[in-house]
Amino acid sequence: VKSLAKKFSAKGSKTAHAAVIGAGIMGGGIAYQSASKKVPVVMKDIADSAIELGLSEASKLLGKQLERGKITADKMATVLNAIHPSLSYQAIGNSDVVVEAVVENPKVKATVLAEVEQHVAETAVITSNTSTISINQLAQALQKPERFCGMHFFNPVHRMPLVEVIKSNKTSEATVATVVGYATQMGKTAIVVNDCPGFFVNRVLFPYFAGFCQLLADGADFQQIDKVMEKTFGWPMGPAYLLDVVGIDTAHHAQQVMAEGFPERMAVTYEDAIHKLFSAGHYGQKTKQGFYQYSLDKRGKLA
Ligand code: NAI
């Protein structure tokens, strides 16, 4: 993977200016990461309130580092000043790379990607942070699909080292090289993968979650499974806690996509634990109830 990244970055152009469309959990995180690695970034959204949220997340992360003495007040100001909030596409005009990170809806994404293409230079590269939509499908929204690929970050962006760079059938090598290069500038490790349901990470994760749900259906206890995976197997979090962090709604959606993409291998059991929690509206940490109950951010005890 590293040699692949090297091969591509050798041919790519360096990113001097970036833009992210959508200032939500991911867009805000991507903007923060880019700015903190000295690549100035425009953060565009459709609502002032969303932009404020994105900026306040960046401030919070920087504030924590300031408290711990890891950065100076000057550095904090420099990073914040490198995030340029905007409600207008005019601001993205000189971007070398644009990362689309709006809601996971194919129609909205297609509209946004087409709008982006109208406002950037011929040489700009356009990417999508989609976690489940086909990159080949999204590429159809663009007049120059060779300049487009997936750039899939993980949550929380500032902590997760991996970025999946997903090629469509039309993505050019130069586009991949530029995106791998930008990920590297952001301090991330890029892997380059072909377009398929689940890309790379979810193809590994979802069969694992399916195995976990089957164990539960056979009568196993989720807390015991987490304990074994964490304390004795040595993983940072077991499957139940990981699902709560990812979000049961997000996992449920990805599970459907995997089942449609690989019907023989990934048949969804509609009775499984993910489906039951989803139907009950228990989406994990974001609703303070998933496999576990949460008070604030701490793992709680089962009621
Ligand atoms: P979010 O709901 O937190 O943020 C979406 C943002 O997009 C909102 O601020 C919304 O105002 C904005 N938006 C909607 N329509 C827009 C438009 N036309 N122009 C500009 N902004 C617009 O969503 P989140 O979680 O940040 O997800 C964004 C993307 O990242 C989705 O495609 C999701 O699948 C993907 N993703 C999410 C991960 C996660 O753990 N949340 C992990 C990896 C990828």
Boltz pocket constraint, residues with backbone or C-beta under 6 A from the ligand:
constraints:
  - pocket:
      binder: B
      contacts: [[A, 21], [A, 22], [A, 23], [A, 24], [A, 25], [A, 26], [A, 27], [A, 44], [A, 45], [A, 46], [A, 47], [A, 50], [A, 100], [A, 101], [A, 102], [A, 103], [A, 104], [A, 105], [A, 108], [A, 112], [A, 129], [A, 130], [A, 131], [A, 132], [A, 152], [A, 153], [A, 154], [A, 155], [A, 246], [A, 250]]
      max_distance: 6.0
